[in-house]
Amino acid sequence: LSILVIILESRHLHTPDEAEAHDIHDHHPILKELLSPDDKCWKTEPFQVVEPCDLCSAVMWFLGLKNVDSGRLRDKMKPRPDINNGRPADQFCSYDIGPASLQLFIEVGPSEIGDGAVSPQTLALFSALEFAACQGQFELHLVETSSGASNCVVPIRVEEHYHPTRYPSKADVPQMVRYCVLPAIYVEGKNICITGLCSVVRFLVKRAETRVDLLGYQGNCLSAPAEVSTWTAFCEIGLPGALEQLLKDFPTPNGTTQRQRPNVYLLPLELAKFEVHLHQPVRVHNIRKRMQTQLTKKSHKDGNVGDEKSSSGVVELVLDPGCSQITKAVFVERGCEKVLDSKSGQIIDAIQEFAQNQHIFAEGPDPLLSDVLLFPYFWLMRKLISDLLEIVPSTKSWFHRLQDELHLNEIVDRLVAGDPISTTVEEPSESSISIGTKKMVVPTDKKASSSGQTKNEESELKLMVIDGIDFILPPTKLVSLYKSDPSRQNPNAKIFTRQQDIDRIFNWFSEHANGDDLILRQPRHTLTDTIHESVSTPPPSRAENDGNSDKKSNKIDWSSLPHLVHPMGGMLPEKRLLKKCQQLENLASAVLDVVARERAEWSKNGQREAMTSTAFDFSQSSSHHTQSEGCHRDRQWPIIVDFCSGGGHLGILLAFLLPRAQIYLVENKEESLRRAFERVDKLGLSNVGFFQCNLDYFSGGFDIGVSLHACGVATDLVLKACLDNQAHFVCCPCCYGSVQENHILTYPKSLAFQEMSWNFRDYLVLGHTADQTHVNHEKTLQGFRAMDIVDSDRALEAIERGYQVQLTTLWPPSCTPKNNLLVGTWKPAETNQRGILNE
């Protein structure tokens, strides 16, 4: 058998040397003809052709990889699976669209020096682009804003390197750029916008390919949205807000602040949080390998190191302070992760100690994108208060390390024109600076206690006196800025599904809600009915669903639609097709019903033309699509935004069924949006636009907002956007236990629920209970009840703001455990809450 295996391997596999000798670039006619030797992509790596050559599609720009040809033909390739070449197997070569296709829009204010004044966030953006050598990847457009309309306070120089185009106001920029918060990247002719500081920087750095290492392990640095990531929220919102507060409290050269110089000043809490964060052990992938690597790079200093392991796994040694990390690494390599310091007599966790000492940059031992973005904020703070960093020594060490090793100060100095902000506090002598600390017990407030944080956690308050001003660094929790830090919460407080807590909350709600009068729905099916529906559902089929002709099922004839409109075209696993189709049918039917009723009302009032009889005929939908319609909105049809669109299953279906409506897909994940873009491009749909951003960075007006299983807090962000725009909404919530308060949202949502004096922890218990809706489980009914209570809170908020709201169930209910559906229509004349409730 061994001989047979060797023979088969020799016949079917090639070694890396053989692969290099038979380079695919030398044998492939297209590559050999169009590529010069310097242009060969991954020359020594073996590839297999997945698809033959065909005309390049517009989707190729979005992949951002290396050139294959002159831009006309391309082969879809991937690395050979039998040889490990270190590259992801799902990437393939593509052509580059050139710098003229990407347009970067930023806001600038008036300034007497430089090329205009920008916000500190924009300064951080340019610092990162300069450091990663992203010049030449985009066209720069400066959108002028009036004085005082924004926080543009830093004069900047960009004309020499970027030769920007200026717009007198945001009303003059392309329509999609007007729909998002700047800075934003607009891909001309592709209907794609990327907005948000972190998303913009990540996209350009990834595309430039010069410093991809800044994106960190698996390219995940700052990839999570600020609404769910405490670290992204700190970098994108928290620290910029702290700087903005300092700018308000101290005079600027333009005289925008008239406050007198304070005698006592409480520094922003974010400074204390970052200082504490740098003291926490780092999260390092494969930390043992990193320790061993450092061991080979440094010379081992003299020390009395024992060679024998004791039976307890503890080794006695004399630790030299100058080489303690290396010594500990030796024992980790030998399988001993704990060492005994013979001087102190204490057992030391070598890995923990190594992780503690490796927190030299913001996220660990390596400089990442977050370091580059945070540096300009502290640079501006030092310009404002020269010795500010004296009170935060770890932050000071981090700041000087970025100056010495990365030379970020040279980049910022080159970008900033003149003295950006006045130094309120004069350069003091050493005798005028005094720093003191005081240990104190900080009582946990009610809100922190309700969210499960530990009480009476000891923190450190620091006082620094500079030139007669008492600067106070407030105490903070001794935790890192990572959401996953286990010390952020008491482990016992994470148990939200104790039955006694659930019963207590249900009883309390019934007493305060007058016998559940605030639940806006009829009683659900019994548990037996729910289980029966689930087990009686026929197996999935692409062409058609089950044979049930129930009027509630809202059938769509999937066989009449193109393959790429079907979820199967979005690479959905076959076992999920039936239920996904049922979910899409429910939401699409609700949207079509809202559009039909609104257009009928428009026609009745003489404000819009009558709706054609085939507008919503599923079998006739394909006849409405023409490439000549363009992407501009037909004002006789609505703008529909699919929030948290994922791969675009719902948005693409709506775009096909409503070809004259404008559909926008809003999604934070680049990979998901890329798949949706590829489907839309192949379908030739011209009424779809794409926004890669967080929900709160989409600022455009729209008529209908939809979301299918937007996770946790995302559903509430969708509803907030709809209410703020007085737009209709069709939402199917999900992950009720993931709701969390942030810089935008608080809970409960409605005034009716707020008057009941909810405790946020009880609200979380209710959310986690709502996630226990598994089929054939004794807790299913109480899970459905919790879902109804949470969604009633959401519905009541909309009702209080003039909406008509229906809380109903997807059909069949077995299509998903999270089967609640909220349908809200804006009716400004009907504001009587009790009348709407009765209806």
Order of alpha helices (4+ residues) and beta strands (2+ residues): alpha-alpha-alpha-alpha-beta-beta-beta-beta-alpha-beta-beta-alpha-beta-alpha-beta-beta-alpha-alpha-alpha-beta-alpha-alpha-beta-alpha-beta-beta-alpha-alpha-alpha-alpha-beta-alpha-beta-beta-alpha-alpha-alpha-beta-alpha-beta-alpha-beta-beta-alpha-beta-alpha-alpha-alpha-beta-beta-alpha
